[in-house]
Amino acid sequence: MVVGSGAAGLAAALSAASRGNQVIVIEKAPAIGGTTAKSDGAYWIPNNHIMRQAGIAGPKDDAIRYMVRVSYPALYRDDDPRWVSASANTS
């Protein structure tokens, strides 16, 4: 059983099936794709070396707030202290 139909889930299902295993993929959303469908399969690497070399700031707090806002739009609140200073809450 594979839980989730995003890129990782479907890759795991395909890998298991190609080895002769019977696979079932379950997905809670009404359509397949998971967060991969939201991103169109593209990826983003915040504060990468190319950005830094170009003098483009990519603060960790901004990246975390953005990821939370897009991943959990119904739960995100701009004034929530958990997201205002996100890096202060990480170990």
Biopython code that builds the backbone (N, CA, C, O; Angstrom):
import numpy as np
from Bio.PDB.StructureBuilder import StructureBuilder

atoms = [
    (1, "MET", "N", (0.848, -1.160, 0.000)),
    (1, "MET", "CA", (0.000, 0.000, 0.000)),
    (1, "MET", "C", (0.896, 1.226, 0.000)),
    (1, "MET", "O", (1.836, 1.327, 0.789)),
    (2, "VAL", "N", (0.594, 2.152, -0.892)),
    (2, "VAL", "CA", (1.294, 3.424, -0.955)),
    (2, "VAL", "C", (0.295, 4.500, -0.585)),
    (2, "VAL", "O", (-0.783, 4.590, -1.174)),
    (3, "VAL", "N", (0.657, 5.320, 0.397)),
    (3, "VAL", "CA", (-0.216, 6.399, 0.839)),
    (3, "VAL", "C", (0.236, 7.688, 0.167)),
    (3, "VAL", "O", (1.329, 8.190, 0.431)),
    (4, "GLY", "N", (-0.606, 8.210, -0.694)),
    (4, "GLY", "CA", (-0.296, 9.445, -1.398)),
    (4, "GLY", "C", (0.074, 9.188, -2.843)),
    (4, "GLY", "O", (0.762, 8.223, -3.175)),
    (5, "SER", "N", (-0.412, 10.096, -3.702)),
    (5, "SER", "CA", (-0.201, 9.903, -5.136)),
    (5, "SER", "C", (0.651, 11.006, -5.748)),
    (5, "SER", "O", (0.520, 11.321, -6.931)),
    (6, "GLY", "N", (1.521, 11.587, -4.936)),
    (6, "GLY", "CA", (2.452, 12.570, -5.471)),
    (6, "GLY", "C", (3.598, 11.868, -6.170)),
    (6, "GLY", "O", (3.554, 10.657, -6.386)),
    (7, "ALA", "N", (4.621, 12.623, -6.521)),
    (7, "ALA", "CA", (5.757, 12.064, -7.251)),
    (7, "ALA", "C", (6.406, 10.916, -6.491)),
    (7, "ALA", "O", (6.698, 9.874, -7.078)),
    (8, "ALA", "N", (6.634, 11.090, -5.204)),
    (8, "ALA", "CA", (7.288, 10.039, -4.416)),
    (8, "ALA", "C", (6.400, 8.799, -4.292)),
    (8, "ALA", "O", (6.876, 7.671, -4.425)),
    (9, "GLY", "N", (5.115, 9.015, -4.038)),
    (9, "GLY", "CA", (4.200, 7.884, -3.886)),
    (9, "GLY", "C", (4.060, 7.075, -5.159)),
    (9, "GLY", "O", (4.115, 5.845, -5.129)),
    (10, "LEU", "N", (3.880, 7.762, -6.279)),
    (10, "LEU", "CA", (3.719, 7.035, -7.535)),
    (10, "LEU", "C", (5.024, 6.367, -7.969)),
    (10, "LEU", "O", (5.001, 5.290, -8.565)),
    (11, "ALA", "N", (6.161, 7.002, -7.672)),
    (11, "ALA", "CA", (7.449, 6.369, -7.978)),
    (11, "ALA", "C", (7.627, 5.109, -7.142)),
    (11, "ALA", "O", (8.120, 4.098, -7.644)),
    (12, "ALA", "N", (7.235, 5.157, -5.878)),
    (12, "ALA", "CA", (7.326, 3.978, -5.007)),
    (12, "ALA", "C", (6.402, 2.870, -5.504)),
    (12, "ALA", "O", (6.782, 1.699, -5.521)),
    (13, "ALA", "N", (5.194, 3.242, -5.906)),
    (13, "ALA", "CA", (4.241, 2.257, -6.417)),
    (13, "ALA", "C", (4.763, 1.605, -7.692)),
    (13, "ALA", "O", (4.675, 0.387, -7.851)),
    (14, "LEU", "N", (5.296, 2.401, -8.585)),
    (14, "LEU", "CA", (5.841, 1.879, -9.834)),
    (14, "LEU", "C", (7.032, 0.954, -9.573)),
    (14, "LEU", "O", (7.159, -0.098, -10.199)),
    (15, "SER", "N", (7.890, 1.350, -8.656)),
    (15, "SER", "CA", (9.050, 0.539, -8.316)),
    (15, "SER", "C", (8.631, -0.806, -7.729)),
    (15, "SER", "O", (9.163, -1.851, -8.103)),
    (16, "ALA", "N", (7.678, -0.769, -6.811)),
    (16, "ALA", "CA", (7.196, -2.014, -6.194)),
    (16, "ALA", "C", (6.518, -2.908, -7.230)),
    (16, "ALA", "O", (6.739, -4.119, -7.241)),
    (17, "ALA", "N", (5.696, -2.321, -8.100)),
    (17, "ALA", "CA", (4.997, -3.105, -9.128)),
    (17, "ALA", "C", (5.987, -3.712, -10.120)),
    (17, "ALA", "O", (5.797, -4.837, -10.582)),
    (18, "SER", "N", (7.042, -2.967, -10.444)),
    (18, "SER", "CA", (8.027, -3.486, -11.409)),
    (18, "SER", "C", (8.810, -4.663, -10.841)),
    (18, "SER", "O", (9.461, -5.401, -11.581)),
    (19, "ARG", "N", (8.743, -4.831, -9.539)),
    (19, "ARG", "CA", (9.402, -5.964, -8.875)),
    (19, "ARG", "C", (8.429, -7.115, -8.617)),
    (19, "ARG", "O", (8.738, -8.058, -7.889)),
    (20, "GLY", "N", (7.246, -7.015, -9.230)),
    (20, "GLY", "CA", (6.277, -8.097, -9.130)),
    (20, "GLY", "C", (5.320, -8.005, -7.960)),
    (20, "GLY", "O", (4.540, -8.931, -7.736)),
    (21, "ASN", "N", (5.353, -6.920, -7.208)),
    (21, "ASN", "CA", (4.448, -6.764, -6.064)),
    (21, "ASN", "C", (3.104, -6.216, -6.511)),
    (21, "ASN", "O", (3.015, -5.460, -7.479)),
    (22, "GLN", "N", (2.063, -6.607, -5.792)),
    (22, "GLN", "CA", (0.752, -6.019, -6.018)),
    (22, "GLN", "C", (0.694, -4.737, -5.200)),
    (22, "GLN", "O", (1.024, -4.738, -4.014)),
    (23, "VAL", "N", (0.279, -3.656, -5.825)),
    (23, "VAL", "CA", (0.315, -2.346, -5.180)),
    (23, "VAL", "C", (-1.044, -1.689, -5.242)),
    (23, "VAL", "O", (-1.751, -1.779, -6.246)),
    (24, "ILE", "N", (-1.401, -1.025, -4.154)),
    (24, "ILE", "CA", (-2.587, -0.167, -4.147)),
    (24, "ILE", "C", (-2.108, 1.208, -3.689)),
    (24, "ILE", "O", (-1.342, 1.330, -2.733)),
    (25, "VAL", "N", (-2.573, 2.238, -4.390)),
    (25, "VAL", "CA", (-2.241, 3.617, -4.036)),
    (25, "VAL", "C", (-3.506, 4.258, -3.488)),
    (25, "VAL", "O", (-4.555, 4.218, -4.130)),
    (26, "ILE", "N", (-3.411, 4.849, -2.302)),
    (26, "ILE", "CA", (-4.562, 5.559, -1.737)),
    (26, "ILE", "C", (-4.227, 7.041, -1.654)),
    (26, "ILE", "O", (-3.095, 7.427, -1.360)),
    (27, "GLU", "N", (-5.230, 7.855, -1.918)),
    (27, "GLU", "CA", (-5.048, 9.305, -1.938)),
    (27, "GLU", "C", (-6.251, 9.953, -1.292)),
    (27, "GLU", "O", (-7.387, 9.604, -1.615)),
    (28, "LYS", "N", (-6.026, 10.898, -0.379)),
    (28, "LYS", "CA", (-7.144, 11.559, 0.309)),
    (28, "LYS", "C", (-7.802, 12.648, -0.535)),
    (28, "LYS", "O", (-8.970, 12.972, -0.324)),
    (29, "ALA", "N", (-7.071, 13.209, -1.477)),
    (29, "ALA", "CA", (-7.609, 14.288, -2.311)),
    (29, "ALA", "C", (-8.506, 13.714, -3.405)),
    (29, "ALA", "O", (-8.412, 12.528, -3.721)),
    (30, "PRO", "N", (-9.366, 14.536, -3.980)),
    (30, "PRO", "CA", (-10.257, 14.055, -5.037)),
    (30, "PRO", "C", (-9.537, 13.730, -6.349)),
    (30, "PRO", "O", (-10.098, 13.059, -7.215)),
    (31, "ALA", "N", (-8.311, 14.202, -6.493)),
    (31, "ALA", "CA", (-7.538, 13.931, -7.714)),
    (31, "ALA", "C", (-6.130, 13.486, -7.335)),
    (31, "ALA", "O", (-5.640, 13.801, -6.250)),
    (32, "ILE", "N", (-5.491, 12.756, -8.232)),
    (32, "ILE", "CA", (-4.133, 12.307, -7.953)),
    (32, "ILE", "C", (-3.138, 13.455, -8.119)),
    (32, "ILE", "O", (-3.416, 14.455, -8.780)),
    (33, "GLY", "N", (-1.994, 13.284, -7.511)),
    (33, "GLY", "CA", (-0.926, 14.264, -7.710)),
    (33, "GLY", "C", (-0.319, 14.825, -6.447)),
    (33, "GLY", "O", (0.842, 15.232, -6.459)),
    (34, "GLY", "N", (-1.063, 14.861, -5.356)),
    (34, "GLY", "CA", (-0.526, 15.407, -4.115)),
    (34, "GLY", "C", (0.005, 16.816, -4.297)),
    (34, "GLY", "O", (-0.495, 17.571, -5.131)),
    (35, "THR", "N", (1.018, 17.170, -3.518)),
    (35, "THR", "CA", (1.590, 18.509, -3.640)),
    (35, "THR", "C", (2.356, 18.672, -4.949)),
    (35, "THR", "O", (2.627, 19.793, -5.378)),
    (36, "THR", "N", (2.706, 17.555, -5.582)),
    (36, "THR", "CA", (3.363, 17.634, -6.887)),
    (36, "THR", "C", (2.429, 18.297, -7.898)),
    (36, "THR", "O", (2.877, 19.057, -8.757)),
    (37, "ALA", "N", (1.143, 18.011, -7.796)),
    (37, "ALA", "CA", (0.174, 18.638, -8.707)),
    (37, "ALA", "C", (0.112, 20.139, -8.481)),
    (37, "ALA", "O", (-0.076, 20.901, -9.430)),
    (38, "LYS", "N", (0.268, 20.578, -7.228)),
    (38, "LYS", "CA", (0.265, 22.013, -6.935)),
    (38, "LYS", "C", (1.482, 22.700, -7.538)),
    (38, "LYS", "O", (1.412, 23.851, -7.968)),
    (39, "SER", "N", (2.593, 21.983, -7.564)),
    (39, "SER", "CA", (3.844, 22.602, -8.028)),
    (39, "SER", "C", (4.095, 22.400, -9.511)),
    (39, "SER", "O", (5.072, 22.919, -10.052)),
    (40, "ASP", "N", (3.235, 21.663, -10.165)),
    (40, "ASP", "CA", (3.427, 21.308, -11.575)),
    (40, "ASP", "C", (4.711, 20.516, -11.784)),
    (40, "ASP", "O", (5.242, 20.479, -12.894)),
    (41, "GLY", "N", (5.211, 19.889, -10.737)),
    (41, "GLY", "CA", (6.411, 19.067, -10.855)),
    (41, "GLY", "C", (7.709, 19.853, -10.788)),
    (41, "GLY", "O", (8.793, 19.275, -10.872)),
    (42, "ALA", "N", (7.606, 21.159, -10.637)),
    (42, "ALA", "CA", (8.817, 21.978, -10.510)),
    (42, "ALA", "C", (9.282, 21.970, -9.059)),
    (42, "ALA", "O", (8.514, 21.645, -8.154)),
    (43, "TYR", "N", (10.528, 22.325, -8.848)),
    (43, "TYR", "CA", (11.004, 22.435, -7.479)),
    (43, "TYR", "C", (11.656, 23.779, -7.255)),
    (43, "TYR", "O", (12.058, 24.465, -8.195)),
    (44, "TRP", "N", (11.753, 24.140, -5.985)),
    (44, "TRP", "CA", (12.275, 25.433, -5.597)),
    (44, "TRP", "C", (13.271, 25.192, -4.497)),
    (44, "TRP", "O", (12.982, 24.478, -3.536)),
    (45, "ILE", "N", (14.432, 25.776, -4.623)),
    (45, "ILE", "CA", (15.467, 25.638, -3.598)),
    (45, "ILE", "C", (15.733, 27.038, -3.042)),
    (45, "ILE", "O", (16.460, 27.824, -3.649)),
    (46, "PRO", "N", (15.142, 27.344, -1.887)),
    (46, "PRO", "CA", (15.328, 28.684, -1.342)),
    (46, "PRO", "C", (16.774, 28.920, -0.908)),
    (46, "PRO", "O", (17.471, 27.993, -0.493)),
    (47, "ASN", "N", (17.202, 30.151, -1.009)),
    (47, "ASN", "CA", (18.519, 30.579, -0.555)),
    (47, "ASN", "C", (19.645, 29.715, -1.135)),
    (47, "ASN", "O", (20.574, 29.336, -0.422)),
    (48, "ASN", "N", (19.555, 29.410, -2.424)),
    (48, "ASN", "CA", (20.584, 28.569, -3.054)),
    (48, "ASN", "C", (21.823, 29.399, -3.396)),
    (48, "ASN", "O", (21.788, 30.628, -3.341)),
    (49, "HIS", "N", (22.889, 28.738, -3.738)),
    (49, "HIS", "CA", (24.163, 29.424, -3.971)),
    (49, "HIS", "C", (24.105, 30.400, -5.155)),
    (49, "HIS", "O", (24.808, 31.411, -5.152)),
    (50, "ILE", "N", (23.294, 30.114, -6.142)),
    (50, "ILE", "CA", (23.174, 31.012, -7.290)),
    (50, "ILE", "C", (22.491, 32.317, -6.866)),
    (50, "ILE", "O", (22.911, 33.403, -7.265)),
    (51, "MET", "N", (21.445, 32.201, -6.062)),
    (51, "MET", "CA", (20.778, 33.394, -5.537)),
    (51, "MET", "C", (21.752, 34.225, -4.710)),
    (51, "MET", "O", (21.837, 35.442, -4.874)),
    (52, "ARG", "N", (22.485, 33.559, -3.820)),
    (52, "ARG", "CA", (23.427, 34.282, -2.960)),
    (52, "ARG", "C", (24.505, 34.984, -3.787)),
    (52, "ARG", "O", (24.856, 36.129, -3.505)),
    (53, "GLN", "N", (25.030, 34.298, -4.812)),
    (53, "GLN", "CA", (26.050, 34.918, -5.671)),
    (53, "GLN", "C", (25.509, 36.146, -6.403)),
    (53, "GLN", "O", (26.246, 37.096, -6.668)),
    (54, "ALA", "N", (24.229, 36.117, -6.722)),
    (54, "ALA", "CA", (23.603, 37.241, -7.419)),
    (54, "ALA", "C", (23.145, 38.335, -6.458)),
    (54, "ALA", "O", (22.598, 39.355, -6.878)),
    (55, "GLY", "N", (23.377, 38.112, -5.156)),
    (55, "GLY", "CA", (22.988, 39.105, -4.165)),
    (55, "GLY", "C", (21.515, 39.114, -3.849)),
    (55, "GLY", "O", (21.002, 40.103, -3.326)),
    (56, "ILE", "N", (20.819, 38.025, -4.156)),
    (56, "ILE", "CA", (19.383, 37.923, -3.891)),
    (56, "ILE", "C", (19.199, 37.283, -2.521)),
    (56, "ILE", "O", (19.660, 36.169, -2.274)),
    (57, "ALA", "N", (18.525, 37.996, -1.645)),
    (57, "ALA", "CA", (18.289, 37.488, -0.291)),
    (57, "ALA", "C", (17.222, 36.406, -0.327)),
    (57, "ALA", "O", (16.262, 36.486, -1.093)),
    (58, "GLY", "N", (17.401, 35.414, 0.497)),
    (58, "GLY", "CA", (16.419, 34.336, 0.623)),
    (58, "GLY", "C", (16.350, 33.884, 2.065)),
    (58, "GLY", "O", (16.704, 32.748, 2.378)),
    (59, "PRO", "N", (15.889, 34.774, 2.964)),
    (59, "PRO", "CA", (15.871, 34.443, 4.386)),
    (59, "PRO", "C", (15.053, 33.192, 4.696)),
    (59, "PRO", "O", (14.004, 32.954, 4.099)),
    (60, "LYS", "N", (15.549, 32.412, 5.627)),
    (60, "LYS", "CA", (14.889, 31.164, 6.035)),
    (60, "LYS", "C", (13.454, 31.436, 6.488)),
    (60, "LYS", "O", (12.541, 30.692, 6.130)),
    (61, "ASP", "N", (13.251, 32.499, 7.276)),
    (61, "ASP", "CA", (11.898, 32.816, 7.757)),
    (61, "ASP", "C", (10.927, 33.018, 6.600)),
    (61, "ASP", "O", (9.802, 32.520, 6.643)),
    (62, "ASP", "N", (11.347, 33.737, 5.572)),
    (62, "ASP", "CA", (10.473, 33.981, 4.420)),
    (62, "ASP", "C", (10.130, 32.671, 3.703)),
    (62, "ASP", "O", (8.986, 32.461, 3.302)),
    (63, "ALA", "N", (11.113, 31.806, 3.548)),
    (63, "ALA", "CA", (10.890, 30.525, 2.863)),
    (63, "ALA", "C", (9.914, 29.660, 3.643)),
    (63, "ALA", "O", (9.011, 29.057, 3.064)),
    (64, "ILE", "N", (10.094, 29.598, 4.956)),
    (64, "ILE", "CA", (9.205, 28.773, 5.780)),
    (64, "ILE", "C", (7.788, 29.316, 5.745)),
    (64, "ILE", "O", (6.834, 28.552, 5.598)),
    (65, "ARG", "N", (7.641, 30.636, 5.879)),
    (65, "ARG", "CA", (6.294, 31.225, 5.823)),
    (65, "ARG", "C", (5.627, 30.935, 4.483)),
    (65, "ARG", "O", (4.445, 30.594, 4.441)),
    (66, "TYR", "N", (6.366, 31.066, 3.399)),
    (66, "TYR", "CA", (5.806, 30.798, 2.075)),
    (66, "TYR", "C", (5.347, 29.344, 1.963)),
    (66, "TYR", "O", (4.242, 29.071, 1.495)),
    (67, "MET", "N", (6.203, 28.410, 2.397)),
    (67, "MET", "CA", (5.848, 26.986, 2.293)),
    (67, "MET", "C", (4.623, 26.646, 3.126)),
    (67, "MET", "O", (3.767, 25.875, 2.691)),
    (68, "VAL", "N", (4.534, 27.215, 4.320)),
    (68, "VAL", "CA", (3.372, 26.957, 5.168)),
    (68, "VAL", "C", (2.121, 27.557, 4.541)),
    (68, "VAL", "O", (1.060, 26.932, 4.521)),
    (69, "ARG", "N", (2.261, 28.784, 4.027)),
    (69, "ARG", "CA", (1.095, 29.455, 3.430)),
    (69, "ARG", "C", (0.545, 28.702, 2.241)),
    (69, "ARG", "O", (-0.672, 28.607, 2.084)),
    (70, "VAL", "N", (1.426, 28.153, 1.383)),
    (70, "VAL", "CA", (0.937, 27.440, 0.197)),
    (70, "VAL", "C", (0.503, 26.022, 0.528)),
    (70, "VAL", "O", (-0.412, 25.489, -0.100)),
    (71, "SER", "N", (1.151, 25.409, 1.508)),
    (71, "SER", "CA", (0.809, 24.030, 1.857)),
    (71, "SER", "C", (-0.458, 23.938, 2.705)),
    (71, "SER", "O", (-1.230, 22.988, 2.576)),
    (72, "TYR", "N", (-0.664, 24.916, 3.561)),
    (72, "TYR", "CA", (-1.811, 24.893, 4.477)),
    (72, "TYR", "C", (-2.542, 26.233, 4.449)),
    (72, "TYR", "O", (-2.593, 26.923, 5.467)),
    (73, "PRO", "N", (-3.105, 26.613, 3.308)),
    (73, "PRO", "CA", (-3.720, 27.943, 3.203)),
    (73, "PRO", "C", (-4.854, 28.178, 4.193)),
    (73, "PRO", "O", (-5.062, 29.309, 4.631)),
    (74, "ALA", "N", (-5.588, 27.136, 4.550)),
    (74, "ALA", "CA", (-6.706, 27.310, 5.476)),
    (74, "ALA", "C", (-6.221, 27.528, 6.910)),
    (74, "ALA", "O", (-6.950, 28.094, 7.724)),
    (75, "LEU", "N", (-5.012, 27.094, 7.226)),
    (75, "LEU", "CA", (-4.490, 27.216, 8.578)),
    (75, "LEU", "C", (-3.555, 28.404, 8.765)),
    (75, "LEU", "O", (-3.361, 28.870, 9.887)),
    (76, "TYR", "N", (-2.978, 28.893, 7.679)),
    (76, "TYR", "CA", (-1.978, 29.957, 7.776)),
    (76, "TYR", "C", (-2.622, 31.286, 8.121)),
    (76, "TYR", "O", (-3.626, 31.687, 7.532)),
    (77, "ARG", "N", (-2.020, 31.958, 9.088)),
    (77, "ARG", "CA", (-2.414, 33.329, 9.439)),
    (77, "ARG", "C", (-1.139, 34.149, 9.518)),
    (77, "ARG", "O", (-0.195, 33.763, 10.207)),
    (78, "ASP", "N", (-1.102, 35.255, 8.835)),
    (78, "ASP", "CA", (0.097, 36.082, 8.776)),
    (78, "ASP", "C", (0.530, 36.589, 10.151)),
    (78, "ASP", "O", (1.717, 36.820, 10.381)),
    (79, "ASP", "N", (-0.429, 36.762, 11.067)),
    (79, "ASP", "CA", (-0.090, 37.285, 12.388)),
    (79, "ASP", "C", (0.172, 36.185, 13.421)),
    (79, "ASP", "O", (0.399, 36.487, 14.593)),
    (80, "ASP", "N", (0.146, 34.920, 13.007)),
    (80, "ASP", "CA", (0.397, 33.808, 13.929)),
    (80, "ASP", "C", (1.878, 33.810, 14.317)),
    (80, "ASP", "O", (2.740, 33.768, 13.440)),
    (81, "PRO", "N", (2.184, 33.858, 15.609)),
    (81, "PRO", "CA", (3.585, 33.921, 16.035)),
    (81, "PRO", "C", (4.429, 32.726, 15.585)),
    (81, "PRO", "O", (5.654, 32.825, 15.515)),
    (82, "ARG", "N", (3.785, 31.602, 15.280)),
    (82, "ARG", "CA", (4.561, 30.444, 14.808)),
    (82, "ARG", "C", (5.218, 30.740, 13.467)),
    (82, "ARG", "O", (6.278, 30.194, 13.162)),
    (83, "TRP", "N", (4.599, 31.598, 12.666)),
    (83, "TRP", "CA", (5.125, 31.860, 11.331)),
    (83, "TRP", "C", (5.837, 33.204, 11.232)),
    (83, "TRP", "O", (6.595, 33.434, 10.289)),
    (84, "VAL", "N", (5.603, 34.085, 12.186)),
    (84, "VAL", "CA", (6.242, 35.397, 12.144)),
    (84, "VAL", "C", (7.763, 35.267, 12.315)),
    (84, "VAL", "O", (8.532, 35.956, 11.645)),
    (85, "SER", "N", (8.176, 34.390, 13.204)),
    (85, "SER", "CA", (9.608, 34.161, 13.381)),
    (85, "SER", "C", (9.847, 32.660, 13.346)),
    (85, "SER", "O", (10.169, 32.039, 14.360)),
    (86, "ALA", "N", (9.686, 32.101, 12.173)),
    (86, "ALA", "CA", (9.732, 30.651, 12.007)),
    (86, "ALA", "C", (11.063, 30.047, 12.417)),
    (86, "ALA", "O", (11.076, 28.986, 13.042)),
    (87, "SER", "N", (12.185, 30.679, 12.088)),
    (87, "SER", "CA", (13.477, 30.064, 12.392)),
    (87, "SER", "C", (13.725, 30.029, 13.899)),
    (87, "SER", "O", (14.501, 29.198, 14.370)),
    (88, "ALA", "N", (13.088, 30.905, 14.657)),
    (88, "ALA", "CA", (13.252, 30.873, 16.108)),
    (88, "ALA", "C", (12.602, 29.631, 16.710)),
    (88, "ALA", "O", (12.930, 29.223, 17.824)),
    (89, "ASN", "N", (11.659, 29.025, 15.944)),
    (89, "ASN", "CA", (10.960, 27.840, 16.449)),
    (89, "ASN", "C", (11.579, 26.534, 15.973)),
    (89, "ASN", "O", (11.074, 25.459, 16.297)),
    (90, "THR", "N", (12.659, 26.609, 15.214)),
    (90, "THR", "CA", (13.286, 25.384, 14.719)),
    (90, "THR", "C", (14.559, 25.115, 15.489)),
    (90, "THR", "O", (15.227, 26.045, 15.941)),
    (91, "SER", "N", (14.893, 23.860, 15.637)),
    (91, "SER", "CA", (16.110, 23.521, 16.373)),
    (91, "SER", "C", (17.266, 23.381, 15.431)),
    (91, "SER", "O", (18.383, 23.096, 15.863)),
]
sb = StructureBuilder()
sb.init_structure("model")
sb.init_model(0)
sb.init_chain("A")
sb.init_seg("    ")
for serial, (resi, resn, name, xyz) in enumerate(atoms, 1):
    if name == "N":
        sb.init_residue(resn, " ", resi, " ")
    sb.init_atom(name, np.array(xyz, "f"), 0.0, 1.0, " ", f" {name:<3s}", serial, name[0])
structure = sb.get_structure()
